[in-house]
Amino acid sequence: MSNNFLEIKNVDFVIGNRSKVKNVSFSIENEGDIICLLGPSGIGKTTILRTIAGLEKIDKGSITLNGKLLSSNELNVEPENRNISLAFQENSLFPHYTVKKNILLGAERNQNRKTKKISFEEIIDLLDISKILNQYPHEISAGEAQRASLARSLLTGPDLLLLDEPLSNVDQSFKEEIQVKLKQVLTKLKITTIIVTHDSYEAFYLGSKCGIILDGQLKQFDDPYNVYHFPNSVEVVNFLNRGILIPAKVTGENSLENKDLGIINGNFNKHYPKGSDVQLLLQPEDLEHDDQSNLKLEVVDRKFRGTNFIYTLKTSSHLLIPVFVHSHHIHQHEVDEKFGIKRPIHIDHIVCF
């Protein structure tokens, strides 16, 4: 028997007799771990949360929480008996209650449980919603309503917390601060959490593991570093949109060649025989800027991101390659100028398909 805190084995997630995500297996090893599920809209992420919460049944596989079977083709423990809290993306506040009363409903659910508790005051401070406590849901913004719903969920002291796009309506200027505080409180209280998000940066920060859901399948479930640096399929590469695939030929145990960039050295994550034609994943941080280099590419676009620039460079074969440069570099290049690429090119993680 598995010792994982949450175990999902071979489950088809279905809603309205329509299969959304098939044959899913993943686990949360320890109580208090946070995992994130990423994928495009409509792919079935919310269906997964609803099913784990008990709102949808399964007819294949099993869901086990803390050693207790919750769902199988023969059993479906009712939602109120699971001690699982689900915070939806949309406003789920009761319109005839004030924000404070809505939030305190979570505390009332938790009053007879022997769980680690966080105080009402701590939650209010965490989410910075003290000014709206006496208002009604129709009087506050979507972001404030989302934070109030999150506060209520945290106060229930659940064995498992399910958050559906919890920060999607929060202003960008406040989002990172909330992410930090949310991670701190979840870790402090050891609240095991599954977060659905479309924001890969949010997932990489909050989650100890990330699951990528595409085309009705869980394509990859791994720690964030591996999801980013070692995507296991072209589909994951395209979804993350953090680089491009360029044609190359393997020239040795630790090298390959692209006709525009020349020889590229590094460590392959998978062995390919010499002479193999592959698609090389090239991410923005893989190439280095060097004005003295004899490898010059044309700048076709430049995006300023505050801490960095992302230059888009065109090769002689009309490949468009993104390159990361720190924003404080002295020589900023304009569109149509030439941009030097440092040689020899070395990539720590050579990922090919």
Secondary structure, 3 states (H helix, E strand, C coil): CCCCCEEEEEEEEEECCEEEEEEEEEEECCCCCEEEEECCCCCCHHHHHHHHHCCCCCCCCEEEECCEEEECCCCECCHHHCCEEEECCCCCCCCCCCHHHHHHHHHHHHCCCCCCCCCHHHHHHHHCCHHHCCCCHHHCCHHHHHHHHHHHHHHCCCCEEEEECCCCCCCHHHHHHHHHHHHHHHHHHCCEEEEEECCHHHHHHHCCEEEEEECCEEEEEECHHHHHHCCCCHHHHHHHCCCEEEEEEEEECCEEEECCCEEEEEEECCCCCCCCEEEEEECCCCCCECCCCCCEEEEEEEEECCCEEEEEEECCCCCEEEEEEECCCCCCCCCCCEEEECCCEEEEEECEC
